[in-house]
Amino acid sequence: MHEVGNWSNTVLVLHNLSGWDITVDRSSHLNDLSHILASNGKVRVSGSSVTLPAYSSVVFDL
């Protein structure tokens, strides 16, 4: 959980430290992953999977 003053939210941070694209399936208990707070690559969300390019990161607001 990230807290700033009276504001707090839960975030999910994913890092791809490899030299190739990776695709991961999200857990069924995670709701919508469509709200990206920050990323440093072209992250793709499709259904229950998230694809990160090589050496990229993404922060989702849960």
C-alpha positions, 0 to 999 in steps of 0.5 A, a space after each residue: 500500500 502506498 500512502 501520502 497524507 490522507 490518501 492511500 491506495 494499493 499498487 502492483 509493481 511488475 519488473 521484467 529484468 530479462 532481455 526478452 518480452 515476458 507474459 504473465 497471467 494475473 491472479 484471479 483475485 486481482 480485479 481490473 489491471 487497466 489503470 496504469 500509473 506508470 511504465 517505462 515500456 509498451 506494456 500490453 494488458 489483454 484479458 488476464 495476461 500482462 506482457 512486458 517488454 525487455 527491461 521494463 516496469 509497470 505500476 498498476 493502481 489496484 
